Amino acid sequence: MHILIVHDQKIPVAGYGGTERVIWGLAKSLKELGHQITFLVPQGSTCPFASVLTWNPHLSFNEQIPESVDVVHFNHAPNEQIKKPYVVTIHGNFGSDIKLNVNSIFVSQNHALRYGSNSFVHNGLDWSDYGKPNLAQKRTHFHFLGKAAWRVKNVQGAIDTILQSPHERLAVLGGTRLNLKMGFRMTWSSRIQFYGIVGGQQKLELLSLSKGLVFPVRWHEPFGLAITESLYFGCPVFATPYGSLPELITPEFGFLSDQQEEMTEAISHASDYNKQDCHSYARDVFDALSMAKKYLKAYESVLNGECLNTQEPQLLDKQTPKFLPWNK
């Protein structure tokens, strides 16, 4: 099968790039399964195991899809009728006023159900890019991983949770000590270290030294690569019970609560979780090869003329209030 993967960001990823890591691992696994892969991505992209076509935003997709392609995998919705069989992965949340593509695939079951769909594939990663973590080494801090400037990610909740503990420390990956985007907000405590947007070896080292991920999001998280990346490094997850979180995190791998005091108490027992079990769970369940095999079933469905949804998915219930509860 010749599969065209379409994305509006360059590959390979230079920094964090969650979606770029997912489609890279997907393409690599599909290639290993014997399929021909082509990317349609912005100028400057390269890939050693797949053909790369430069996406021209001034031309229609139909004009840029090679005749030899069997199925097209979009990572953002096309605004035209695509002539080839295709699927669209929905990576984020959309409002109730937007109808999504009938061939949409969501990234968790919760994500799909909120839009009246049963079509989903969990994100997977190529763990060979992450190396084999040393699960026996001493852990020195907890971590937050995400775009801290997004208020729904609730970095302040993670900071408050740590500071309520007697002596724990937090590494904030994805934020800065002074945040002007959220008004003048300055974190003074020396127990909180900020590393900005990190990727590569620095991120891997910080995760390998972490006791756990503190992730008190205040929205319905579609999936959360921060969760599976953290688990891979043996880190249990301490988070709010929203979106995909109850689907991904059972009591064996972390603790869910919307109460800050309960979360602070839970992190004091972080050492009770088995690092090897957390690692094995991420490695074996949320890997790129497993993801690729599930996407192949979706490709086969659209190649057979089927639609992945009976109607255009649309958000069933608008999130009210804007931020889900977090009780200090």
BELZIMO-V367723 format. One record per residue. N is the residue number from 0. RES is the residue in three letters. PHI is phi in degrees with one decimal (NA if undefined). PSI is psi as a letter, one per 30 degrees, with the letter a starting at -180 (999 if undefined). D_LAST is the distance of its C-alpha to the last C-alpha in Angstrom with 2 decimals. Layout:
{{N,RES,PHI,PSI,D_LAST} {N,RES,PHI,PSI,D_LAST}}
This chain:
{{0,MET,NA,k,52.72} {1,HIS,-99.9,j,52.15} {2,ILE,-113.6,k,48.50} {3,LEU,-103.6,k,47.38} {4,ILE,-104.3,k,43.72} {5,VAL,-110.4,k,42.67} {6,HIS,-148.8,l,39.77} {7,ASP,-98.9,g,39.26} {8,GLN,-124.2,l,38.11} {9,LYS,-68.2,l,40.37} {10,ILE,-127.6,l,40.78} {11,PRO,-73.2,l,40.41} {12,VAL,-67.1,k,36.93} {13,ALA,-93.2,e,36.92} {14,GLY,-116.8,c,33.22} {15,TYR,-79.0,d,30.34} {16,GLY,53.3,i,31.63} {17,GLY,-60.3,e,30.03} {18,THR,-62.2,e,32.41} {19,GLU,-63.2,e,35.35} {20,ARG,-67.8,e,34.72} {21,VAL,-65.3,e,34.60} {22,ILE,-72.6,f,37.86} {23,TRP,-65.0,e,39.53} {24,GLY,-65.0,e,38.93} {25,LEU,-60.9,e,39.99} {26,ALA,-62.0,e,43.21} {27,LYS,-62.5,e,44.03} {28,SER,-69.8,e,43.67} {29,LEU,-62.0,e,45.68} {30,LYS,-61.9,e,48.34} {31,GLU,-63.6,f,48.47} {32,LEU,-83.9,g,48.97} {33,GLY,99.9,g,52.06} {34,HIS,-100.1,l,51.02} {35,GLN,-91.3,k,51.88} {36,ILE,-119.8,k,48.94} {37,THR,-130.0,k,48.99} {38,PHE,-100.5,k,46.14} {39,LEU,-116.2,j,46.25} {40,VAL,-143.4,l,43.96} {41,PRO,-62.9,l,44.07} {42,GLN,-56.1,k,46.71} {43,GLY,97.2,f,46.34} {44,SER,-80.3,k,45.06} {45,THR,-141.7,l,46.78} {46,CYS,-157.7,k,46.73} {47,PRO,-77.1,f,49.12} {48,PHE,-116.4,g,49.18} {49,ALA,-146.0,l,49.24} {50,SER,-73.4,k,51.12} {51,VAL,-126.7,k,49.32} {52,LEU,-108.5,k,50.21} {53,THR,-84.7,k,49.01} {54,TRP,-72.1,k,47.19} {55,ASN,-108.2,j,48.76} {56,PRO,-66.8,f,46.38} {57,HIS,-89.9,f,49.49} {58,LEU,-111.8,l,51.05} {59,SER,-70.3,l,50.10} {60,PHE,-64.0,e,48.75} {61,ASN,-58.7,e,51.83} {62,GLU,-73.1,f,53.99} {63,GLN,-108.1,f,52.16} {64,ILE,-85.0,j,51.91} {65,PRO,-60.3,k,54.84} {66,GLU,-60.8,e,57.27} {67,SER,-74.9,f,56.92} {68,VAL,-69.9,k,53.21} {69,ASP,-91.1,e,52.59} {70,VAL,-145.7,k,48.92} {71,VAL,-111.2,k,46.41} {72,HIS,-114.1,j,42.73} {73,PHE,-87.3,k,40.75} {74,ASN,-114.4,g,37.24} {75,HIS,-152.5,k,36.98} {76,ALA,-69.2,k,38.72} {77,PRO,-73.4,k,42.34} {78,ASN,-104.0,h,43.44} {79,GLU,-147.8,l,46.89} {80,GLN,-78.2,j,48.60} {81,ILE,-86.2,k,48.95} {82,LYS,-78.4,f,52.36} {83,LYS,-86.2,l,51.46} {84,PRO,-58.2,k,49.30} {85,TYR,-154.1,l,45.70} {86,VAL,-131.4,l,42.03} {87,VAL,-132.1,j,38.89} {88,THR,-82.5,k,35.66} {89,ILE,-96.3,j,32.61} {90,HIS,-92.4,f,30.07} {91,GLY,-128.6,a,27.45} {92,ASN,-99.5,k,26.07} {93,PHE,-127.8,l,28.33} {94,GLY,-72.4,l,28.17} {95,SER,-71.0,f,29.79} {96,ASP,-88.3,g,32.77} {97,ILE,-110.7,k,33.93} {98,LYS,-93.4,k,36.28} {99,LEU,-93.1,l,36.27} {100,ASN,-65.5,k,39.37} {101,VAL,-64.1,f,40.99} {102,ASN,-103.5,h,41.12} {103,SER,-72.1,k,37.42} {104,ILE,-123.7,k,35.79} {105,PHE,-92.1,l,32.01} {106,VAL,-103.6,g,30.16} {107,SER,-156.7,l,28.48} {108,GLN,-65.0,e,29.27} {109,ASN,-59.4,e,26.04} {110,HIS,-56.6,e,26.87} {111,ALA,-65.4,e,30.37} {112,LEU,-61.8,e,29.57} {113,ARG,-65.7,f,27.37} {114,TYR,-112.5,g,30.61} {115,GLY,70.3,h,32.94} {116,SER,-125.0,l,34.34} {117,ASN,-115.6,g,35.09} {118,SER,-96.4,j,36.06} {119,PHE,-152.8,l,33.83} {120,VAL,-138.8,k,34.29} {121,HIS,-63.5,k,31.55} {122,ASN,-63.9,k,31.57} {123,GLY,-129.2,l,33.47} {124,LEU,-129.8,l,34.23} {125,ASP,-83.9,j,37.33} {126,TRP,-68.7,f,36.12} {127,SER,-64.6,f,39.32} {128,ASP,-73.1,f,37.86} {129,TYR,-102.0,f,35.10} {130,GLY,73.6,l,37.41} {131,LYS,-99.2,j,36.99} {132,PRO,-71.1,l,33.99} {133,ASN,-89.4,j,34.59} {134,LEU,-76.4,f,32.29} {135,ALA,-90.3,f,33.62} {136,GLN,-73.7,l,32.63} {137,LYS,-66.8,k,30.05} {138,ARG,-101.4,k,26.51} {139,THR,-115.7,f,24.97} {140,HIS,-158.9,l,21.57} {141,PHE,-97.7,l,19.01} {142,HIS,-142.1,l,19.19} {143,PHE,-114.2,k,17.71} {144,LEU,-134.2,j,20.54} {145,GLY,163.1,l,20.74} {146,LYS,-78.0,j,21.42} {147,ALA,-64.1,f,18.64} {148,ALA,-70.5,f,20.05} {149,TRP,-79.7,j,19.14} {150,ARG,-62.3,f,15.84} {151,VAL,-66.8,f,15.60} {152,LYS,-78.5,f,15.59} {153,ASN,58.1,h,12.19} {154,VAL,-61.3,e,13.43} {155,GLN,-63.5,e,10.85} {156,GLY,-64.3,e,8.19} {157,ALA,-65.7,e,10.98} {158,ILE,-62.6,e,11.65} {159,ASP,-63.0,e,8.37} {160,THR,-61.3,e,8.64} {161,ILE,-68.2,e,12.20} {162,LEU,-69.4,f,12.03} {163,GLN,-75.6,f,10.08} {164,SER,-79.6,l,13.20} {165,PRO,-65.8,e,16.45} {166,HIS,-152.1,g,18.52} {167,GLU,-67.3,l,17.70} {168,ARG,-120.2,l,18.63} {169,LEU,-130.6,k,17.83} {170,ALA,-99.5,k,20.57} {171,VAL,-97.0,j,19.65} {172,LEU,-101.6,j,22.45} {173,GLY,118.7,g,22.71} {174,GLY,-154.6,l,21.36} {175,THR,-123.8,l,22.43} {176,ARG,-64.3,e,21.16} {177,LEU,-104.5,k,22.11} {178,ASN,-120.7,j,21.07} {179,LEU,-91.8,f,23.07} {180,LYS,-67.4,f,22.67} {181,MET,-107.0,h,19.17} {182,GLY,83.6,l,20.44} {183,PHE,-74.1,j,20.88} {184,ARG,-132.0,j,18.05} {185,MET,-124.4,k,18.94} {186,THR,-101.4,j,17.36} {187,TRP,-93.1,f,19.28} {188,SER,-62.6,k,18.37} {189,SER,-75.1,f,21.29} {190,ARG,-80.2,f,19.20} {191,ILE,-113.0,j,18.38} {192,GLN,-110.7,k,21.61} {193,PHE,-108.8,k,22.31} {194,TYR,-121.1,g,25.26} {195,GLY,65.3,a,25.46} {196,ILE,-78.4,j,27.04} {197,VAL,-115.7,l,28.67} {198,GLY,-148.4,a,31.16} {199,GLY,61.6,b,34.10} {200,GLN,-65.7,e,34.49} {201,GLN,-62.7,e,31.72} {202,LYS,-64.4,e,29.07} {203,LEU,-61.8,e,30.76} {204,GLU,-66.9,e,30.82} {205,LEU,-66.4,e,27.14} {206,LEU,-68.4,e,26.30} {207,SER,-69.6,f,28.89} {208,LEU,-101.3,g,27.26} {209,SER,-91.1,k,23.71} {210,LYS,-82.9,f,22.14} {211,GLY,170.9,l,20.06} {212,LEU,-91.1,k,18.46} {213,VAL,-104.0,j,14.70} {214,PHE,-140.9,i,14.54} {215,PRO,-85.9,i,11.35} {216,VAL,-62.1,l,13.58} {217,ARG,-121.8,h,13.01} {218,TRP,-145.5,l,16.67} {219,HIS,-83.7,j,19.31} {220,GLU,-61.0,k,20.40} {221,PRO,-61.9,e,24.24} {222,PHE,-144.6,d,24.78} {223,GLY,99.7,i,23.20} {224,LEU,-61.7,f,25.81} {225,ALA,-56.6,e,23.20} {226,ILE,-67.6,e,22.65} {227,THR,-72.2,e,26.34} {228,GLU,-62.1,e,27.13} {229,SER,-66.3,e,24.57} {230,LEU,-58.7,e,25.87} {231,TYR,-57.8,e,29.37} {232,PHE,-91.4,g,28.65} {233,GLY,79.7,g,27.50} {234,CYS,-95.7,j,23.76} {235,PRO,-65.5,l,21.55} {236,VAL,-114.0,k,18.79} {237,PHE,-113.8,j,15.07} {238,ALA,-146.8,l,13.86} {239,THR,-84.4,l,12.61} {240,PRO,-88.3,h,15.44} {241,TYR,-116.7,k,16.84} {242,GLY,61.4,b,20.42} {243,SER,-76.0,f,22.47} {244,LEU,-57.1,e,19.89} {245,PRO,-64.9,f,20.86} {246,GLU,-72.2,e,24.43} {247,LEU,-94.9,e,24.38} {248,ILE,-111.7,j,22.12} {249,THR,-91.8,l,23.32} {250,PRO,-57.0,f,22.19} {251,GLU,-68.5,f,24.99} {252,PHE,-119.1,g,23.46} {253,GLY,165.6,a,19.70} {254,PHE,-138.0,k,16.55} {255,LEU,-119.4,k,14.66} {256,SER,-165.0,l,11.34} {257,ASP,-102.0,g,8.73} {258,GLN,-109.2,k,6.26} {259,GLN,-61.6,e,4.96} {260,GLU,-61.5,e,6.74} {261,GLU,-65.5,e,9.52} {262,MET,-70.0,e,10.00} {263,THR,-62.2,e,10.37} {264,GLU,-64.2,e,12.75} {265,ALA,-65.0,e,14.49} {266,ILE,-69.4,f,15.38} {267,SER,-69.8,f,17.09} {268,HIS,-111.6,g,19.47} {269,ALA,-58.6,e,20.21} {270,SER,-70.3,f,23.81} {271,ASP,-73.4,f,24.36} {272,TYR,-82.0,k,24.65} {273,ASN,-85.7,j,28.17} {274,LYS,-61.5,e,28.51} {275,GLN,-65.7,e,31.87} {276,ASP,-65.1,e,30.62} {277,CYS,-60.5,e,27.87} {278,HIS,-60.8,e,30.58} {279,SER,-63.3,e,33.17} {280,TYR,-59.5,e,30.96} {281,ALA,-64.8,e,30.33} {282,ARG,-61.0,e,33.94} {283,ASP,-92.1,f,35.59} {284,VAL,-101.7,e,33.57} {285,PHE,-110.4,h,32.28} {286,ASP,-101.2,l,35.49} {287,ALA,-65.0,e,37.62} {288,LEU,-66.6,e,40.61} {289,SER,-60.6,e,38.84} {290,MET,-60.7,e,37.45} {291,ALA,-60.2,e,40.96} {292,LYS,-64.7,e,42.59} {293,LYS,-72.0,e,40.28} {294,TYR,-65.1,e,40.95} {295,LEU,-59.3,e,44.65} {296,LYS,-64.7,e,44.52} {297,ALA,-67.9,e,43.09} {298,TYR,-59.2,e,45.82} {299,GLU,-63.0,e,48.44} {300,SER,-64.2,e,47.24} {301,VAL,-71.9,f,47.63} {302,LEU,-65.8,f,50.91} {303,ASN,-86.4,g,52.12} {304,GLY,84.8,g,51.43} {305,GLU,-88.7,l,48.34} {306,CYS,-97.7,k,45.18} {307,LEU,-77.0,f,41.85} {308,ASN,-132.0,k,40.43} {309,THR,-73.5,f,42.38} {310,GLN,-150.8,l,41.09} {311,GLU,-64.8,k,39.10} {312,PRO,-61.8,k,35.41} {313,GLN,-149.6,k,33.13} {314,LEU,-54.4,k,29.43} {315,LEU,-79.1,e,29.40} {316,ASP,-130.4,j,26.15} {317,LYS,-66.2,k,24.62} {318,GLN,-67.6,j,20.85} {319,THR,-133.3,k,19.44} {320,PRO,-73.7,a,17.19} {321,LYS,-59.5,e,17.58} {322,PHE,-113.9,k,14.13} {323,LEU,-67.6,l,13.04} {324,PRO,-59.4,k,9.76} {325,TRP,-145.4,j,6.52} {326,ASN,-103.2,j,3.77} {327,LYS,-78.5,999,0.00}}
